[in-house]
């Protein structure tokens, strides 16, 4: 029953925007996190706070990265693995080239 209550309180007709209630609706989105806008009793769009949008996008990106990592792990073979020492040798990199790498931020 709580889900139905959430649906009822978090949906708004698009005509509310035409009545000048946009400011009030945006304030409600800030507190509730989301509103579903209805047009002709059909969901037209979802309004999200910027924080909620970023949170959802982070979750989507993390899920994609996890899927990618799992796919790569399926193909992993320790027989094809190369040690760091061998990789550095092959790439012609010595210890001096790596000085200060701890300060680099990789996202």
C-alpha positions in Angstrom: 0.0 0.0 0.0 2.9 2.3 0.7 4.1 2.0 -2.9 0.7 3.1 -4.2 0.9 6.1 -1.8 4.4 7.0 -3.2 3.1 6.8 -6.7 0.1 9.0 -5.9 2.2 11.7 -4.1 5.1 11.6 -6.5 3.1 12.1 -9.7 2.0 15.5 -11.1 0.0 16.4 -14.1 1.8 18.4 -16.8 -1.0 21.0 -16.5 0.5 22.0 -13.1 3.4 23.7 -15.0 0.9 25.7 -17.0 -0.7 26.9 -13.8 2.5 28.4 -12.6 3.4 25.7 -10.1 6.9 24.9 -11.5 8.7 26.5 -8.6 6.7 24.6 -6.1 7.2 21.3 -8.1 11.0 21.9 -8.2 11.1 22.4 -4.5 9.2 19.1 -3.9 11.7 17.3 -6.2 14.5 18.6 -4.0 12.8 17.0 -1.0 11.4 13.8 -2.5 14.1 13.2 -5.0 11.8 12.5 -8.0 8.5 13.3 -9.5 6.7 11.6 -12.5 5.1 14.0 -14.8 1.8 12.8 -16.4 0.4 13.9 -19.7 -3.0 12.5 -20.6 -2.6 10.1 -17.6 0.5 8.6 -19.1 4.0 9.0 -17.6 5.7 11.6 -19.8 9.0 12.2 -18.0 10.7 11.9 -14.6 12.0 15.0 -12.8 15.1 14.2 -10.6 17.2 16.4 -8.4 20.7 16.8 -9.6 22.0 14.8 -6.7 19.7 11.9 -7.4 20.6 12.0 -11.1 24.3 11.9 -10.3 23.8 9.0 -7.9 21.8 7.0 -10.5 24.4 7.7 -13.2 27.2 6.6 -10.8 25.3 3.4 -10.1 24.8 2.8 -13.9 28.5 3.4 -14.6 29.6 1.2 -11.7 27.4 -1.6 -13.0 28.9 -1.2 -16.5 32.4 -1.3 -15.1 31.6 -4.4 -13.1 30.2 -6.1 -16.1 33.3 -5.2 -18.1 35.6 -6.5 -15.4 33.7 -9.8 -15.1 33.9 -10.3 -18.9 37.6 -9.6 -18.8 38.1 -12.0 -15.9 36.3 -14.8 -17.9 39.0 -14.4 -20.6 41.9 -14.1 -18.1 44.7 -16.7 -18.4 47.5 -16.8 -15.9 49.6 -18.4 -18.7 49.4 -15.1 -20.7 50.0 -12.8 -17.7 53.2 -10.7 -17.8 55.0 -9.6 -14.7 55.4 -5.9 -14.0 59.2 -6.3 -14.3 58.9 -7.9 -17.8 56.3 -5.3 -18.9 58.5 -2.4 -17.8 61.5 -4.0 -19.6 59.4 -4.5 -22.8 58.2 -0.9 -22.7 61.7 0.4 -22.0 60.7 2.0 -18.7 63.0 2.2 -15.7 62.4 3.2 -12.1 63.2 6.9 -12.7 60.3 7.1 -15.1 57.9 6.1 -12.4 59.0 8.6 -9.8 56.0 10.6 -8.6 53.3 8.3 -10.1 51.7 8.2 -6.7 50.6 11.8 -7.2 48.6 11.0 -10.4 44.9 10.5 -9.9 43.3 8.1 -12.3 39.5 7.9 -12.6 
